[in-house]
Amino acid sequence: MMSENSSGSALPEIPHRAAVVTGGAGFIGSHLTEALIRAGVRVTVIDDFSSGRAENLAAVADSPLLTVVTADICREWRVDSAVDVVFNLASPASPPRYLVRPQHTLRTNSQGMQRVIDLAVSRNARLVQASTSEVYGDPLRHPQTEDYWGNVNPIGPRSVYDEGKRFAEALIAAYVRQGALDAGIVRIFNTYGPRMRIDDGRVVPSFIDRALRGEPLEVYGDGKQTRSFCFVEDLVAGLLEMAAAPGVLGPVNLGNVEEITMVDLARLVGEAVGRPPRVVHRPLPVDDPVRRRPDISLARELFGWRPVTGLRTGLERTVRWQRSAGLAVAGAPRDREFTAGSGNH
C-alpha cells in the first residue's frame, strides 16, 4: 500500500498495521505519525510533552487511528493495543534542551531505551531506533560512513546526548545478537522543516526567525563549518524503509549529502525570506563538529533511499510554515526559556 506525504511525494510501502511512536508529538515524530495514519496504520503516541507539542498532531488529532499517551518513557507506561512496529524518537535532540537536562537525557537513552525494548520484545514487534550523527562526534573521517567509530569526548558537555545514543545502539545490538529482538538503527543527520521549534537552538528555524524579524543571524565561529540538511519528509521515508526491512540492524545513515557552510546557509535563508541577511559571529560552542556530512551509500543499497527535496525548496516551505504559524512575525513574542544556543545544529 503506497501512501503520500503532504507534498504528494510517494512514501514506501508500509506493511504494518499498528505502531507505537515514542516522542510522537515532536518535530520528526509528528511527521512520522501523520504519515503512518494517512497510510491507515493505527498509531499510539507516547510523549511527555517536554519538547513535543500537541499542536504538532493537529492534522490527525481527530483520527480514530490515533491514541496519545502522556508519559515519560523512563517511568511506568503501557500500551494495551496490538503493536507490530515501534519507532523510538523519545529524547531531547537539541543542545539547549539536552544540556539543561543532562541526567534526564542519559536516563531517556538508557532506562527509557530499556522500556522501549521490553515493549518490542513482548509484542514481537520490529523496533526502529532514531540514533544520531552525533555518535560520530567531531569526525576525523569525512564523509561519515557507518563503520566509522567516531571522535567523541565522553565527558564533555555534549556527551550526555552523544554517549546516551551510543549506549542505546549498544543495548539494541546486544539484544539482536542474542536473537531476542528485531531492530534497525538509523543515524539521523541534520533534519529541518515545518514544526521545528524556534527556541530549540537549531540553525534553520533560528535563522528564519531572525531573518523574518529583521534581526542579525547569529553564526558561530567563522561560519565556514559545514552541515548537510535533510528535509523532514525525506527523513520520514527513510524511517519507514527501515521499518519495512526485517532483519536489517544497520546502523544506516539517513541525511542529505549536499554540504553547505553556515554563511552560505544564511544567504539562502535570506533569499527564501526575501531580505538580505545581516550576520553577527559568536564563539563556537565546545565540541561543536567542524564538518558533518553522511555517506548514504548503504541506504541507497538497502532501500534505494535518497533525499529528493532540494535545500532551496525545503527552506521555502519552512519559511511559509513559520509565517503561517505566526511564530516569526515582526514584534511577536518568543519563548525565551532557551536561547538560540548552538546555532549550527
Secondary structure, DSSP 4 states (H G I P E B T S, - for coil): --EE-TTSPEEPP---SEEEEETTTSHHHHHHHHHHHHTT-EEEEEE--SS--GGGGGGGTT-TTEEEEE--TTS-----S--SEEEE--S--SHHHHHHSHHHHHHIIIIIHHHHHHHHHHHT-EEEEEEEGGGGBS-SSSSB-TT---B--TTSTTHHHHHHHHHHHHHHHHHHHTTS--EEEEEE--EE-TT--TTS--HHHHHHHHHHHTPPEEEETTS--EEE-EEHHHHHHHHHHHHT-TT----EEES---EEEHHHHHHHHHHHHTSPPPEEEEPPPTT--S---B--HHHHHHH-----S-HHHHHHHHHHHHHHTTSSSTT-----SS-S-STT-
